């Protein structure tokens, strides 16, 4: 779906989001059909006319012309006159044989669609209701497993490219253990980046048959040992120590009990200076995708469940490991990285703002978004709106007792980056979280950390212009009172903000700015 599909305001008086959700299968069916027909691979050789495409894929010309227009509208192909061609996205990810091909993954999603139609029955039963046919032949099982592994290989090949920069320069030689390895693509990414590494891949025998073949295709067969085992059975994992232990997209297949067991056993394989890499879906990162993946586990696994990063970190700490905060990736998954020694984690190439944002998110905010200080919009009209139209004018930290626009502009010149914090009522609770976020930033080394919040200070039950501030240490200026146009600043950060409130009872979003450096 087009970018921004999930950037909606649940309180906006418009049902368009509901319409988009209800017709979501229109988007996916167009994509499924194009990939299955090999359309993008066909166009990799250059542009073609509708008639040439129709003849090559066996569709009617009339249907093909309308289908191609839909693909153009979705941005998957382009058109120049009568000639259709791949966009960069399709050329990179939808041409079979290319390094980052995603077609197998996309068609696996089509395979899952039939089981999703049993969602109501699964909810009624409290779990999965659709199972592989009893007595399934080894050949059919092999085909099903093969489709799944190739699909996950598509995904893991590009996910590992997001992970590798974090470990830049960390390894020279060493041993890697990939638990529940699947295609082995994550371990393979590390082997290709670091020629001195060797890997042991652990999975069931039916999976490792294909994994070994994929590793041979990548020229890594000589550096990989396949260890067939059920990872939940005692003694399933080989003895360490290992320099890197990988649990990639494996925890969500199991319950908390089994997940805790896996984390404990993986930690036991870790060398003194090694790293445990947990890569998965987490509700703190992409809540909508994590929630849907959790439903997918209810529908398609025996007892799978998406777990929180907090839960994972608590289990790791109970095992004596130190861990990072949640490390978000650009895509829909994130990382928790652990080690026996906190000093080892300092070797990782993690942007300080990235780590701080994850820590602040855990304080209870709905969103934490980095924003360039240059994108904070200060205007002279905002203070005028406070003076003429706001009942709080004259209070200790509202105009004229807050920084005027010219002072705010001068202050912002001393900062390059900020965090936009999003929350919800009550105002006092939100502002206390903002203060906690400011303290977290200060403790993380951002000695200039300074917060502005939207709206007047709500720390005290009442406040008047005749009183001195009772909490000068904790009070902070409002964005509006300091000349900051909150609506424009929020939009520049790419966050969703509806139009002005129509009624005092309408849902309110709260925002704050945390200036960092």
N, C-alpha and C positions, 0 to 999 in steps of 0.2 A: 504494500500500500504506500501511497505517497507520503513523504516526510510530513510530520505534523499531524498525522491521523489521530494519534492519542493525545495531542495537545488540545484539550478541550476544557471547558469550564462547566462542572456539573451543576452549577447554579444559574447558568445562562438560560434565559427564556427562549430556547430554540431547540427543537427536537432533531436537528440535523445529525448530531452524533449518534443518536439512536438509529436513524436511518442508515448511517454508514456502517454501524455494527451489524444491522440486520442483513445488509447486502454484502458483508465481508466475503462471503463465498464467491461472489461474482469475480472479485479480484483474483482469488486463489485459483479458481477454475480456468481463467484465462491463462494464468502462468503455467499451471499444470499441463494444459493442452499444448501450449507452445513448446515447452521443454520435451514433452513426450513425442511430439512430432519432429523434433530435431531442428526446429526453425532457426534457432540462433546459431547452431553449428553450420547449417546451410548458408547463412548469411556471412559467415566468417570469411568466405572466399571473396567477398565484395558485394556491392549492392545488386538487387534483383528486382524485376517488376512483379506486380501481383500475379500476372499470368504465369510467369516462370516459377514463382513460389508455389502457386496452386498445383501446377503440373508436377513439381518435385515432391510435394508432401501428400498429394492425392485428395485435396479438398476441392470443392467447387469454386469457380472463380468468384461468383457472387458472395459466397460465404467468406472466402479468403479476404476479399477487399474490406469487408466490414470487420473481420477479425484483426486485420493489420491496422485499421484505424484505432481500434481499442488498444492495441499494443503501443501505438504511437502516443495515445492519450495517457497511458500509464508510464511513459518514458522509457520503455524497454526497447523500442526501435525508433528510428528517425526516418524522415522522408524528404527526398529532394526531387521534386517533380513526380515522375512515375517510378522512381527508384527508392526502394526501402533498404535500410542498413541498420546494423546493430549500434546501439549507443555504447558508450564506454563501459557502463555497468554490465550490460549483457555480453559484450565482447570479452570482458575479464572473467566473469563468473558463470556464464551459461553456454560456453562453447566447449563441447566435450573434448577431453584430451588436454585442456589447458591446466596449468598448475593449480589454479584456485577454483576449479569447476565445482559448482554447487548443485548440479542437476540431480544427482543421486539423493541428496538431502531433500530437495524439493519434492521429488516423487515419493520419498518415504512419508512425507507429510500427507500426500494424497492417499497413501496406503492407510494412514491412521484415521482418515476422515470417517470411514465406515464405523469404527469403534466409538468415535465421538458422538455418533447418532444415538448411542446407547447411554448418553449421559444421565438422563432421567432414571433409567433402570439402575445405573451404578449408584446414584444418590439414594435411591430407595433401598438398595441392598447394602449400602455402606462400603462398597468396593467393586472390584472388577467382576463383570458378568460375561465377557467375551473371551474365550480361551482358544488356543490352537486346537484343531480337531484331534480327538483322541486317536491314538494309534498313528499319528503323523509319521510318514516315512522319513528315513534319515535324509533322503534326497530333498524332500520338500522342506524339512527343517533346515538343511544346509542352504537352500535357496533363500529362505526367509532370513536366516542369520546373515547371509552374504549381503542381501540388500541393506540390512540395518547397518552392518559394519562399514560398507562403502558410503552410506549416507553420513554416518558419524565421522568418517575419514574426511569427507568434504568439509564439514564444519571445523573439525579440529585442526586441519591444515592452516586455516587462516586465523583461528584463535591463538595458536601458538606463536604466530608472528606478533601478536599484541603482548604476549608474555615475555618473549625472549629479551627485549630491551631492558627489562627490570633486572635481569641477571647478567647484564653486560660486564665482562671482565671478571666474573666471579669464579668460573671454573677453568682449570687447565687440564688436569686428568681427573678421573674418578669414576664412580659407579652410580648408575641410575636404576631405580626400581619403579616401574610403572604398574600400579595395583589396579586391576580391572582395566587393562590397557586398551581394550577394543582394537582398533586398527593400529595402535601404537604411534599415531601421528604426533602426539605431544612429545613423547620421548624422542621420536625421529627428528623433530625440530631442534632439540638440544644436541643430538648427535651431529647433525649437520653444522650447527653453529660451533661446536667444540669437538674437534677431531680426536681429542684425547679421552673422550668419554666412551663408556660401554654401557649397555642397558640390559636389564632383565625384565621381561614382560610377563605378567601373570594374568591369566584369564582361563576360561573353560576351553577344553581341547577343540571344540567345534569352531570357536572364534580364532584361536591361535593358528589353525590351518591357513586361514585367509591372511592373518596378520603376517605370518612368515613370508607369504608370497608378496605382500605389499612392501615389506622391508627389502626383499630381494630386488624388487622393481626400482627401489630408491637407492640401490647400491649399498645398503647398510647391513645386509645379511651377516657378514662376518663380525659385526660388532654387537650383535643381538643374541641373547639367549632366551628362548621361549620356555616358560615354566607353567605347564598346564595344571590348574588347580581350581577348586571352588574356594574363593577367597574368604568365605565365612567359616570354613572348616579349620579345626586346630592344626597348627603346623603348616598351613597353606603357603605362607610367605617364606621365601628363602632367608637365610641368616644374613645379617648385615656385617659390618656397617656399610651403609650407602651414603653417598654425598648428596643425593637428591632423591626424595621419595615423592611420587606423583599420585594424587587422587583426583583425577579429572572427570567431572560429570559422572561420578559414581555414587556419591553419597545420597543423591535424591532418589535412587532406586530402592533404598532401604528405609526401615523405621529408625527411630532414635536409638533403640537398643542395639541394632545391628550397626548403625553408623558410629556409635560410641566404641563398639568393638573394633571396627575397622581403623578408626583414628588411633586407638590405643596400640593396635598391632603395628600400624605404620610407624608410629612414634618409636616403637621398640626396634625398628630396623634402621633408625637414623644414626649416622655417625656423629662424633663429638662436634664437628664443625659443619654438619650437613643441614639441608633445608627440607622441610616438608611443605609441599605445594598442594593446596586444596583449591581446586578450580570448579565452580559450580554456579547454579542459579541461587540468588539470595534475595529475599524480599526487601532488604535495605537498599538494593541497587536499582533494580527495575521491578517495582512492586507488581505492575500489571502482568508482566511476562512471567514472573515467579509464581503468581497466583494461578495463571493458566497452566503453567508447567506442573504445578501441584495437582490440578485437576487431571492433567494428562497422565500423571502417575496413578491417580485413583482409577482411571479408566483402563490403563494398559499395563499395569504391573500388579503384583500380588499385594504389596504393602508399601510402595514407594511414597516418599514425602519430601517436599522441599523444606530444608532446615534453615534457620537464621544463622547469620555469621556470628552473632553473639553466642548462640548455642555451641557452634563449632569452636570458638575461641575458649569458651569455658571448659570444654572437654580437653582441649590441648593444654591449657594451663593446669588442669587437674593432673595431667600426665607429666608435669614439670617442664613444659615447653613455654618459651616466650613467642608471642605472635604479633604480627602487624595488625593494624586496623584493617577493615575491609578495603581492598584495593580494587576500585571499579575499572573495568575495561571499557573501551568505546562501544563494544557490542553489548549483548544482553546478559553476560555473565561477569563474574568478579572473582577475586582471589583472596585467600587468607594464607599467609606464608609464616611458617613457624620454624624455630631453631632452638637448640638447647641453651644457647648463649645469646642474650639480647644484642651483644656486640656484633654477632654475625649478621643480624638484620640490617645493621648500618651499612653493610657492603652493597645492599640492594639499591638500584637506581630508581628511587621513588620520589616524585616531586613532593616537596614539603606541603604545598597547598592541597595536593591530592590526599595525603594522609590526614591532614587537619580536617578537611571537608568530611571525610568518613567518620572521624571522631565526633565532630559536631552533629552530624546527622543522627547519631545514636542518642543525642540529648532529647530527641522527640520532635524534631522539625519535620515538616512534610517535604521539604526540599532544601538543598544546599547547592547553590550554583555559582561557580567562579565568574567574575565579571571584571573586565578591565576598568580601572578607575576613570579612564577617558570616556567610558560609556555611561557614567553617572551624569545625568542631565540636570544642570542647575539653571533655573530661570528666575527672572526678577518678578514675574507675575505671581509666583506661588505665595510669597510672603504677603502680598496684597490680598489674596484670597483668605489667608489666615486672619488678617486685620479686619476685613469686612466679610463676615460670614461664619466665623467660628466662635462658639461660646467660651472657648478656652483661652482666647487672646488675653494676654497680660499675666497669665500664670507664670510661676518661677522659671519654667524651662520652655515656654512658648514665646513667640514674638511679643514684645520687642526684646525679651530676655534670652533669645537663642541666637546663634550666629547668623548674621545677615548673609544674603547670597554671595556678596563679594568676598566675605571671610571664608565661606564654604569653598568657593572656587580656589582660593589661595591654599586652603588646607589640602584639597585634593591633589594639588601639584606635588605634594610630598609623598604621594602613594601611586603605585602602578597597578595594584591588584586588590580586589575586594571579594567578599563572599556575600551573595544575596540569600538571605534566610527567609524561608516561607513557613508560616504557621497558621494558627487559627485561634479563635477566642477560647477562654477569657483572656483579656488583654494583659492582666497582671502576670498570669502564668507564662504567656508568650514572652513578655519582657524579662522575666526572671531567667528564661532559657537563653535569651540574647546575652544577658550578663554572664551566664555560665559559659556561653560560646566565646565571649571576649576573654574570659579567664583561661580557657583552653588554648586560645591563640597565644596569649602572653606566655603561658607555660611552655608552649612549643617553640618559643624563641622570637615571636613577633612582638617586640617590645613596644611598637607603635600602635598595636591593635586598638582600634577605636570603633565603637558602635553608635549607629543612629537607628532609631526605630520609627516606624510610621505611626502617626497619631500622637496624642499627648501622653505624658508619663502617667501610668496607672498604678504605680507602686503603693500609693496611699489611697485609702477609701475616699478621701476628700482633699481638695487643694484649692487655695484661692490666692489671688494676687496680693492680698494683704499679709500673707504668711511667708515666712522664710522656708526654704526647702528643708524637710525633715530628714531627707536621705541624700544629701549632696554627693556622697561617695558612689551611690548606685544610679542616680538619675542620669538619663542621657537625652540629648536633644532629639526632637522629631525630625524626620527627613523633610516634611513639608515646611515646618517652621524654619528650617535652615535653607530653604530655597530649592530643595531637590524635588523635581517633578517625578513622583513615584510611578505614575502610570507609564510615562515614557521610558524611565529607567528599567522597569520590569519588562516592558516589551523588548527593549534592546537586549536584555539578557535571554530572550527567547522563552520566557515563562508566560503562562496563560493568565490573563486578567480580563474579566468581563467589563462591560461598560459601567457607567456610574450606577449606584444603587437606586432602585426605583422606590424602595420602601425601607423603613428603619428595621424591619424584621428580616430583610434579605440576608443571605449568607455573606459573611465577611471573611476575606483573606487578610492576614497580617504579613507584612514584610519588614525586614530590617537589613541594614547594610553593615557589614563588619569590614572596616578598612584594615588591610594587613601590612603592606609595605610599599 
